[in-house]
Structures are given as structure tokens and as C-alpha cells.
Amino acid sequence: MKILCLHGRGTSGAIFKSQTSSIRARLADLNLDFDFLDGQYPCTPAPGVDLFYPPPYYSYYEESPTNTTTPDSHHKTHTWLASIIAERGPYDLVLAFSQGTALAASMILLHELQAQETEFLDPDPESTGPFKSAIFICGGPSLPLLESIGYYISPHTKSRDLASRSVLSSMADSAAILSRGSSRWSSPGLDFDSPPTHPDPDHDQHPGPRVEEQLPSSFTFNKEAEIRREIAGPVQISIPTVHIYGEKDPRYIAGIQLSEVCVRGKRKVYNHGGGHEIPRFEAVSSAIADLVRWAVWAARAEL
């Protein structure tokens, strides 16, 4: 099976390949074809990335002061990505991190909206959507795009989303890495606190690996429910999805919100316990690899 891999802003396909090496090593028996794509715009490095990886660095969108996207910028990038998929695909799955997650999710969601508006899915397999399942890592939805298709996004949700981007930039920059190392990922003060874990009821819906859903430190069940109630709209992503995020990530809430954009009975979630990153601890790599296996199984079931 062929997997399109979309990196985060200010990195590259080569960097994302390195970041996922320990996960992919655990999937060698599946004979998967990972295709790592560079963004279309050269850009500045993501905070702290230049300490570990040389240039070039890319973005899937033109740079903006807040690194936010608009519906117009999404449509422009979707057109570009659709041409790449036509040239290098087709793909069975998408594996995406951070900005790559927002891109993949928005493209899938707009396809779902178009299908809903026409009230049927074209039986032509090339017209039924770009992917059969998706793995989203440390990423959230584009709130402007959600709003443009009929989701209600409150002013509080918008302001908190912007604040989380600013906090992430400061927590992940080179100075923070050099002075604090991994301890820089501390509670960012965006409605976080301390965490029970509970079995994910979604795991009983489908065969595959059992991975426990964990709530962020300080998140109560009521708090998570509040976050999920903030996100409701006329259409959801209906393909199987995996959502991986860390409780110390300033963008953690965005990750929860993206999972709510996806159909509950077809999603799995996993808290890796860290920040805005792909940790390479053995237990985390194994858990993520198991989730990728489930996504591969789910994609095959969609055939």
C-alpha cells in the first residue's frame, strides 16, 4: 500500500522521513511504500528545527505572520496537491504531522462536503476521495476553513487557537531547546491540568490493536466534553482516522478538535505524553506503529 507523508511547516520530506524512522522500522513486514513530499514554498525553519536539521525547509502554504491559513489558501494548495496525487498516486493512506495534518484533513473534509452536497459518492474509485484512511500527528483543523463550510467557531475558540500557536513558537524555539531540553514541554497554561486514563470505547468497534485513549494532564471528562462541544458542523470526515498528540503540546486542544471533526466510530486516539513532536521512545514508537497497522487494516477494509 502507498502512503503519502506530509511534513510540518518549516521542515521537509527528508526531515519527516527521519522523524518517523523508528515507527517505519516496526512496519517493515507490511512492505509499505512511504512517499515523502516537500511543500511547495521554501520558508524559514520551524522553531528549533535548524538545531538538528540543515535546510532546505518548506511550507505547504505561503508564509503569514500568524502561520494561519484561509479558505482561499487551502483551495490553492488543494489544487497543487491534487496534481501531485494524480502524478505520483494513487495513495491508500496519508500520514501527516502538524501543518501537513491541517492540509490533509481539510482536503478530505472538502471532499466529504462535496459528496454530501451531491448526495451520492461517485463509484469511480478515483473520485471517491484522495485517501482510504489517515494518520494525523500533532495537528488540528483549520478553524477558518471549518467556519467557511458551516461550523460555528466561537470567538473564545479562535483566540485560544491563536494563543496556542504563539505559545508553541516560544516553547519550541532554539533558545528553549538549548536552555531546557525536553523539559521545555511544560504545561502551557491553555486549559490544561492532570490526567486519568480510560479505555477508548472506539476500540471495541473495530478489530485491530487496542491502544488506550489518555486525557491531558488536568483534563477531566467534563473538560474534554466541553472542547468537543465547541466543534460541530454539517459534515465530518468519514474515513478511518488515527489521532496522535501529546498532552504537553500547546496544540493539544486542536488535536482533540480535529478528532471531533471525524466520525467517532471510525477514529482512534493516542496521547504520546510529550510536546509538539514525534517522540522516539520505544513504547511510543511501538504504540504509533500499532495504530498505523490498524489504519492499514482499515484502508484495506475500505477497498
Secondary structure, DSSP 4 states (H G I P E B T S, - for coil): -EEEEE--TTB-HHHHHHHTHHHHHTTGGG--EEEEEPPSEE-PPPTTGGGT-PSP-EESS---TT----HHHHHHHHHHHHHHHHHH---SEEEEETHHHHHHHHHHHHHHHHHHHHTS--SSGGGS-S-SEEEEES----HHHHHHTT----HHHHHHHHHHHHHHHHHSSHHHHHHHGGGG----SSS-----EE--GGGGTSSS----EEPPTT--HHHHHHHHHT---S--B-S-EEEEE-TT-TTHHHHHHHHHTB-GGGEEEEE-SSSSS----HHHHHHHHHHHHHHHHHHHHH-
